[in-house]
């Protein structure tokens, strides 16, 4: 009987080791694939908000971390410095709209050196399907309204939804969401306008996070 118990124990131990090994291997392979897909998605979005004609560097590798309340969070946010022929040409900066209807909304904004927005995308949100989710390019093209615009002393009062006297459309039954995004984009552009030179000189450090 003792021999049988030892034999069964050995079988269980072996099975446990094999199971653990399979789980660990699966996790490793899955994690690698997830990271690969995340990098592909990031590159796609970066090339959407900063056109390829504006840079000849690898944007995902030209990353700096910024910690400033102007970006809507106390956490460090990444920004990607575009260069052309060795000179800064634009920057794509992530920001948070903390006051979305269902929580924080993460956006990324591409901005040329002259302050013109080259593109904006929503990276993450929890807004209501059929209402607030219209900020997502997969749902409507509302987010494209920022392209070509800039924030100046003369037009900053126009950086509101129409209901508040501004130039951006709100959604029927959902004003809070677009209002939050407009504010976040404006704040991000203003931050870059005020700190562009310092940002261009900052050492790439996203890998240190």
C-alpha positions in Angstrom: 0.0 0.0 0.0 2.8 2.4 0.9 4.4 1.7 -2.5 1.1 2.5 -4.2 0.8 5.8 -2.3 4.4 6.7 -3.3 3.6 5.8 -6.9 0.5 7.9 -7.0 2.3 10.8 -5.3 5.0 10.7 -7.9 2.4 10.7 -10.7 0.6 13.7 -9.1 3.9 15.6 -8.6 4.9 14.9 -12.2 1.5 16.0 -13.5 1.7 19.2 -11.4 5.2 20.0 -12.8 4.1 19.4 -16.3 1.0 21.5 -15.8 3.0 24.3 -14.3 5.4 24.2 -17.2 2.6 24.3 -19.8 1.0 27.3 -18.1 4.4 29.1 -17.8 5.2 28.4 -21.5 1.7 29.5 -22.6 2.0 32.7 -20.6 5.4 33.5 -22.1 4.2 32.9 -25.6 1.0 34.8 -25.1 2.7 37.8 -23.4 5.2 38.0 -26.3 2.3 38.0 -28.8 0.4 40.6 -26.9 3.4 42.9 -26.8 3.9 42.4 -30.5 0.3 43.3 -31.3 0.5 46.3 -28.9 3.6 47.6 -30.8 1.9 47.1 -34.2 -1.2 49.0 -32.9 0.9 51.8 -31.5 2.8 52.2 -34.7 -0.4 52.3 -36.6 -1.9 55.0 -34.4 1.3 57.1 -34.4 1.4 57.1 -38.2 -2.3 58.2 -38.2 -1.7 61.2 -35.9 1.7 62.1 -37.4 1.8 61.6 -41.2 4.9 59.7 -42.5 5.9 62.7 -44.6 6.6 64.6 -41.3 9.2 62.2 -39.9 11.9 59.8 -40.9 12.6 58.4 -37.4 10.9 55.5 -35.6 8.3 57.2 -33.5 7.7 54.4 -31.1 11.4 54.5 -30.1 11.5 58.3 -29.8 9.5 58.4 -26.6 9.7 60.6 -23.6 7.7 60.6 -20.4 5.9 63.7 -19.2 4.4 64.3 -15.8 2.2 67.4 -15.7 -1.4 68.0 -14.4 -2.1 69.8 -17.7 -2.4 66.3 -19.3 -5.3 65.4 -17.0 -3.5 62.9 -14.7 -0.9 62.7 -12.0 0.7 59.7 -13.9 3.5 60.1 -16.4 2.2 60.1 -20.0 4.2 59.2 -23.1 5.0 61.6 -25.9 6.6 60.7 -29.2 9.0 63.2 -30.8 9.0 63.2 -34.6 12.1 64.3 -36.4 12.8 65.0 -40.1 16.5 65.1 -41.2 17.5 65.2 -37.6 15.3 68.2 -36.7 12.1 68.0 -34.5 9.1 68.4 -36.7 6.1 67.3 -34.6 5.1 65.5 -31.4 2.4 63.0 -30.5 1.3 63.3 -26.9 -1.0 61.2 -24.8 -3.4 62.9 -22.4 -6.4 62.0 -20.2 -9.8 63.5 -20.2 -10.7 62.7 -16.6 -14.3 64.0 -16.8 -15.8 61.6 -19.3 -19.4 60.4 -18.7 -18.2 57.0 -17.6 -14.7 57.8 -16.4 -11.4 58.7 -17.9 -10.8 58.9 -21.7 -7.3 58.5 -23.1 -6.4 60.4 -26.2 -3.4 61.0 -28.3 -2.8 64.2 -30.3 -0.3 64.9 -33.0 1.0 68.5 -33.2 3.3 70.1 -35.7 5.9 72.6 -34.7 3.7 75.5 -35.8 1.0 74.2 -33.4 -1.3 72.7 -36.0 -3.0 69.4 -35.1 -2.1 66.7 -37.5 -4.4 64.1 -36.0 -6.2 63.0 -32.9 -7.4 59.5 -31.8 -9.1 58.1 -28.7 -7.0 55.3 -27.3 -9.3 54.1 -24.5 -12.7 54.9 -23.1 -15.8 53.5 -21.3 -18.4 55.7 -22.8 -22.0 54.6 -23.5 -22.4 52.6 -26.7 -24.6 54.5 -29.2 -24.0 57.8 -27.4 -20.6 58.8 -26.0 -18.7 56.2 -28.0 -19.1 58.4 -31.1 -15.7 59.8 -30.1 -14.2 56.5 -31.4 -13.2 56.6 -35.1 -14.6 53.1 -35.5 -18.0 54.6 -34.8 -18.0 58.1 -36.4 -15.5 60.5 -37.8 -16.1 63.2 -35.2 -12.5 62.9 -33.9 -11.2 64.0 -37.3 -12.6 67.5 -36.7 -9.5 68.4 -34.7 -7.2 67.9 -37.7 -5.8 71.2 -39.1 -6.9 73.2 -36.0 -4.7 75.0 -33.5 -5.0 76.7 -30.2 -4.2 80.4 -30.1 -5.1 83.4 -27.9 -7.5 84.5 -30.5 -9.5 81.3 -30.8 -9.2 79.5 -27.4 -12.8 80.5 -26.6 -13.9 78.5 -29.6 -12.4 75.3 -28.1 -15.8 74.2 -26.7 -18.8 72.3 -27.9 -21.5 74.3 -29.7 -23.8 74.0 -26.7 -21.2 76.0 -24.7 -20.6 78.5 -27.5 -17.7 76.7 -29.3 -17.0 75.2 -32.7 -17.3 71.5 -32.0 -20.4 69.4 -32.4 -21.8 67.6 -29.4 -23.8 64.4 -29.7 -27.5 64.1 -29.3 -28.1 63.0 -25.7 -24.4 63.1 -24.9 -22.7 66.4 -24.4 -20.4 65.4 -21.5 -18.2 63.1 -23.5 -17.3 65.4 -26.4 -16.9 68.3 -24.0 -14.3 66.3 -22.0 -12.4 65.3 -25.2 -12.3 68.9 -26.5 -11.0 70.1 -23.2 -8.3 67.4 -23.1 -7.1 68.0 -26.6 -7.0 71.8 -26.0 -5.0 71.3 -22.9 -2.6 68.9 -24.6 -2.0 71.3 -27.5 -1.5 74.3 -25.1 1.0 72.3 -23.0 3.0 71.5 -26.1 2.9 75.0 -27.4 4.3 76.2 -24.0 6.9 73.5 -23.7 7.9 72.6 -27.2 11.6 73.5 -27.0 12.1 71.7 -23.7 10.3 68.6 -25.0 12.5 68.4 -28.0 15.6 68.4 -25.9 14.4 65.7 -23.4 16.2 62.4 -23.4 14.2 59.4 -24.6 13.2 57.6 -21.4 10.1 55.5 -21.9 12.1 52.3 -21.5 13.1 53.4 -18.0 9.5 53.4 -16.8 
